[in-house]
Amino acid sequence: HTLAVTFEEIPATTYTITLTVGEHGTVSYNDEVVATSVTVNENSTPAFTFTPETGYRVASVIVDGGTNVTTELVANVYTFAAVTENHTLATIHLQLHLRKYLQPPTQLLLLWVNTELFLTMMKKLQHLLL
């Protein structure tokens, strides 16, 4: 008897990670800048690199429209756990400093801020300037 067997490759299950990239920076995957989305294999652990323009920093990285993973960045890189579904990834870049001229015009206030400090200081400055 003769038995003939044909093997067929099982296509990999893939998922899409859709990006929303804020102004003043880029997002890279596998050393290539990504503008809209990437396709990854199931159970892969894709890493995305966030590169802000000079004078800016990564302010926040949001996964799936709600989870802020900014504190999980290592050297501006976020790595997904094993991917088993589609995801979204959004980033916002903030300017590193704010310059505000006060009275008299020769006085310059230069604030180096993070997100929370920026909001707090702006509220205080608003009261002082009104």
C-alpha positions in Angstrom: 0.0 0.0 0.0 1.1 3.5 -0.6 0.1 6.4 1.5 0.5 10.0 0.3 0.5 12.8 2.8 0.5 16.5 2.0 1.3 19.0 4.8 -0.1 22.5 4.7 1.2 25.4 6.7 -1.2 26.7 9.3 -1.4 30.4 8.8 -0.3 32.4 11.9 -3.0 34.2 13.8 -2.3 37.9 13.7 -3.6 41.0 15.4 -3.5 44.7 14.7 -2.1 47.4 17.0 -3.5 50.7 15.8 -1.5 53.8 16.7 -2.4 57.4 17.3 0.8 59.4 17.4 0.7 62.9 18.9 2.6 65.8 17.5 6.3 66.4 18.2 7.4 62.8 18.2 7.4 59.4 16.5 6.7 55.8 17.3 8.9 53.0 15.9 8.4 49.2 15.7 11.3 47.0 14.6 13.4 50.1 13.9 10.8 51.6 11.5 8.6 54.6 12.1 5.0 53.7 12.2 2.2 56.1 11.4 -1.0 54.1 11.7 -0.8 50.4 12.6 1.2 47.2 12.7 0.3 43.6 12.4 1.8 41.2 14.9 1.6 37.5 15.4 -0.4 35.9 18.2 1.5 35.6 21.5 4.3 37.9 20.3 5.5 40.7 22.7 6.0 43.7 20.4 8.0 46.6 21.6 7.3 50.2 20.6 9.9 53.0 20.9 8.7 56.6 21.5 11.0 59.3 20.2 10.1 62.9 21.1 11.4 65.8 19.1 14.2 67.9 20.7 12.7 70.0 23.6 9.8 67.5 24.1 9.2 64.4 26.3 6.8 61.5 26.2 3.9 62.8 28.4 1.6 59.8 28.2 1.1 56.5 26.5 -2.4 55.0 26.6 -3.3 51.4 25.7 -6.8 50.5 24.5 -8.2 53.9 25.2 -7.8 53.9 28.9 -4.8 52.3 30.5 -2.0 54.8 31.0 1.3 52.8 30.7 3.7 55.7 30.9 5.2 54.5 34.1 6.0 51.1 32.4 8.2 52.7 29.8 11.9 51.7 29.9 14.1 54.1 28.0 10.9 55.3 26.1 10.0 51.7 25.1 6.7 50.0 25.8 6.5 46.2 25.4 3.1 44.5 25.2 2.5 41.3 27.1 1.7 38.3 24.8 -0.8 39.7 22.3 -4.0 37.8 22.0 -6.3 40.5 20.6 -6.2 43.8 18.7 -5.0 46.8 20.6 -4.8 50.6 20.3 -1.7 52.6 21.4 -1.8 56.5 21.7 1.0 58.8 22.7 1.2 62.5 23.7 4.4 64.6 23.8 4.8 67.7 25.9 7.2 70.5 25.7 9.9 70.3 28.3 9.6 73.9 29.4 7.2 76.8 29.4 8.3 80.4 29.1 6.0 83.1 30.5 6.8 86.8 30.6 5.6 88.6 33.7 5.5 92.2 34.8 7.9 93.9 34.2 8.7 92.4 30.7 12.4 91.9 31.6 11.5 89.3 34.2 11.4 85.8 32.7 9.9 82.8 34.5 11.2 79.5 33.2 9.4 76.4 34.5 10.6 72.9 33.9 7.5 70.7 34.3 6.0 67.3 34.3 2.4 66.9 33.6 1.1 67.3 37.2 3.4 70.1 38.0 2.5 71.9 34.8 -1.2 71.9 35.7 -0.7 72.9 39.3 1.7 75.8 38.4 -0.6 77.0 35.6 -3.5 77.2 38.1 -1.4 79.2 40.5 0.0 81.5 37.8 -3.5 82.1 36.5 -4.6 83.4 39.9 -1.4 85.6 40.2 -1.8 87.1 36.7 -5.6 87.9 37.0 
